[in-house]
Amino acid sequence: DRGGAEISGDPNALADALGKIDAYARGIPMATAEAHPETAQMMIMNPLSGGGIKGLFSTHPATEQRVARLRAMARG
């Protein structure tokens, strides 16, 4: 995220985009990803609904943490 924010020059825009992607992804059932959690790392957002296996295959921090870090970058 840091690299993308530095390249774009607008961490707030990236934070907004992550929020929109996350909101959209939460509305889509991810039955295939739930059945095959090893594919989660190929997604932009973590498609797993929760539980212990979610952390096992997690490749990114929670969206809320990512957005907070980007907002902090924007503030300087």
Secondary structure by P-SEA (a helix, b strand, c coil): caaaaaaaccaaaaaaaaaaaaaaaaaccaaaaaacccccccccccccccccccccccccccaaaaaaaaaaaaac
